[in-house]
Amino acid sequence: MTSKLDQLKQYTTVVADTGDLDAISRLKPVDATTNPSLLLKAAALPRYAHLLDEAVAGCQGDLGLACDRFGVAVGQEILKVIPGRISTEVDARLSFDTQATLRRAERIIGLYDQAGIGRERVLIKIASTWEGIRAAEQLEKAGIQCNLTLLFSFAQAVACADAGVFLISPFVGRIYDWYKKAEGRDFVGAEDPGVQSVARIYQYYKANGYQTVVMGASFRNLGQIEQLAGCDRLTISPDLLQQLSDDQGELPRLLNAGSGEARQSLDENSFRWALNEDAMATEKLAEGIRLFARDQEKLEALLAARA
């Protein structure tokens, strides 16, 4: 019997949710994703110390630029050991500013261009706010493909598909966390609210012919991953990837393109109202942006200390 990881790869593109090159080399995902929290962890690894120094060199105190240069440098290293794409994130503090998000995304893709990395190997990660989705819509039209992250609600997924974004990252584990705390009980298998959210989005996209890729993210346990075997992509932490690699049990495809809801369209007012009506999504989106912003600030402080 092959491992569950090898079986999963038959149905789903496996993405590593890490900046750890050793783990990526060992587990052989197709793609990899990073975010401010993962870059902060990467910055603590000795192998990246020289990249920190190179990132601050010549930045003249522009710590935002230094962070972007470090993120792109880590992305370059990861691209040496994967065949696919790296996702690099825009500063979360720009999540409610479409034009600032556009400028930062263009700078990140420009840094990759300067390093000789083609756009076909990079996804720009942007929070799934109304402003972020609008920025992604413009970037996609300019040939810069995007990964819309911090996605917790069906309304966000509908808006992203209408905007023609390349990929979305629904956060399974954080949805699960919220409902576990709110209802005071655990969820297993198909009853998991995070799993149900991704399955609903996946079936909606397939039923309506959307090309946007669904990539489940933020997993807490193997059961969530197993329930979503068959999703377009899943981005998984090294610990869980290793557990899948060590497990020789059977892993059937459980997520298939069945009947989905009729196509919807949301203007700004209806988007904001639908998000407001979803307490979980409202709280987790705001919390996610805050947490990424704090880690961005910590990374800036680390770079400032090396300047």
VENVEN-V855164 format. One record per backbone hydrogen bond with DSSP energy under -1.0 kcal/mol. NH is the residue of the N-H (numbers start at 0). CO is the residue of the C=O. E is the energy in kcal/mol with one decimal. If there is no record, write none. Layout:
NH;CO;E + NH;CO;E
This chain:
3;243;-1.1 + 3;246;-2.6 + 4;243;-1.4 + 6;2;-2.1 + 7;3;-2.8 + 8;4;-1.9 + 9;6;-1.3 + 10;7;-1.4 + 11;7;-2.4 + 12;231;-2.3 + 14;233;-2.7 + 15;30;-2.4 + 16;235;-2.6 + 17;15;-1.2 + 23;19;-2.2 + 24;20;-2.8 + 25;21;-2.0 + 26;22;-2.5 + 27;23;-1.9 + 29;13;-2.5 + 30;13;-1.0 + 31;84;-2.4 + 32;15;-2.5 + 33;86;-1.5 + 38;34;-2.6 + 39;35;-2.0 + 40;36;-1.7 + 41;37;-2.4 + 42;38;-2.3 + 43;40;-1.0 + 44;41;-1.8 + 47;44;-1.9 + 48;45;-1.6 + 51;47;-1.6 + 52;48;-1.8 + 53;49;-2.2 + 54;50;-2.0 + 55;51;-1.6 + 56;52;-1.2 + 58;55;-1.9 + 61;58;-1.9 + 62;60;-1.4 + 65;61;-2.0 + 66;62;-2.4 + 67;63;-2.2 + 68;64;-2.7 + 69;65;-2.3 + 70;66;-2.8 + 71;67;-2.4 + 72;68;-2.2 + 73;69;-2.7 + 74;70;-2.2 + 75;71;-2.5 + 76;72;-1.9 + 77;73;-2.3 + 78;74;-2.4 + 80;77;-1.9 + 83;29;-2.3 + 85;120;-2.3 + 86;31;-1.6 + 87;122;-2.4 + 89;124;-2.7 + 93;90;-2.0 + 94;91;-1.8 + 96;93;-2.0 + 100;96;-2.2 + 101;97;-2.3 + 102;98;-2.3 + 103;99;-2.3 + 104;100;-2.7 + 105;101;-2.5 + 106;102;-1.9 + 107;103;-2.4 + 108;104;-2.6 + 109;105;-1.9 + 110;106;-2.2 + 111;107;-1.9 + 112;108;-2.4 + 113;109;-2.5 + 114;110;-1.3 + 115;112;-1.7 + 116;111;-2.8 + 120;117;-1.9 + 121;118;-1.6 + 122;85;-2.5 + 123;144;-2.2 + 124;87;-2.7 + 125;146;-2.1 + 127;148;-2.0 + 128;126;-1.7 + 132;128;-2.6 + 133;129;-1.9 + 134;130;-2.0 + 135;131;-2.4 + 136;132;-2.1 + 137;133;-1.6 + 138;134;-2.4 + 139;135;-2.9 + 140;136;-1.5 + 141;137;-1.1 + 142;139;-1.5 + 143;138;-2.8 + 146;123;-2.7 + 147;166;-2.8 + 148;125;-2.5 + 150;168;-1.3 + 156;152;-1.6 + 157;153;-2.6 + 158;154;-2.4 + 159;155;-2.3 + 160;156;-2.1 + 161;157;-2.2 + 162;158;-1.7 + 163;160;-1.2 + 164;159;-1.9 + 166;145;-1.6 + 167;212;-2.6 + 168;147;-2.7 + 170;150;-2.2 + 171;169;-1.2 + 171;216;-2.0 + 172;217;-3.4 + 174;170;-1.6 + 175;171;-2.3 + 176;172;-2.6 + 177;173;-1.9 + 178;174;-2.1 + 179;175;-2.5 + 180;176;-2.1 + 181;177;-2.8 + 182;178;-2.5 + 183;179;-1.1 + 190;187;-1.5 + 191;188;-1.7 + 195;191;-2.6 + 196;192;-2.0 + 197;193;-1.8 + 198;194;-2.5 + 199;195;-2.3 + 200;196;-2.1 + 201;197;-2.9 + 202;198;-2.4 + 203;199;-2.2 + 204;200;-2.7 + 205;201;-2.3 + 206;202;-2.4 + 207;203;-1.5 + 209;204;-2.2 + 212;165;-3.0 + 214;167;-2.3 + 215;232;-1.6 + 216;169;-2.4 + 224;220;-1.1 + 225;221;-2.9 + 226;222;-2.1 + 228;225;-1.3 + 230;227;-2.6 + 232;213;-2.0 + 233;12;-1.9 + 234;215;-2.7 + 235;14;-2.9 + 240;236;-2.5 + 241;237;-2.6 + 242;238;-1.9 + 243;239;-2.3 + 244;240;-2.2 + 245;241;-2.0 + 246;242;-1.1 + 253;228;-1.1 + 254;228;-2.6 + 257;255;-1.3 + 270;266;-2.5 + 271;267;-2.6 + 272;268;-2.2 + 273;269;-2.4 + 274;270;-2.4 + 275;271;-2.2 + 276;272;-2.1 + 281;277;-2.6 + 282;278;-2.4 + 283;279;-2.9 + 284;280;-2.4 + 285;281;-1.8 + 286;282;-2.5 + 287;283;-2.6 + 288;284;-2.2 + 289;285;-2.3 + 290;286;-2.7 + 291;287;-2.3 + 292;288;-2.4 + 293;289;-2.4 + 294;290;-2.0 + 295;291;-2.2 + 296;292;-2.2 + 297;293;-2.0 + 298;294;-2.2 + 299;295;-2.4 + 300;296;-2.2 + 301;297;-2.2 + 302;298;-2.3 + 303;299;-2.6 + 304;300;-1.8
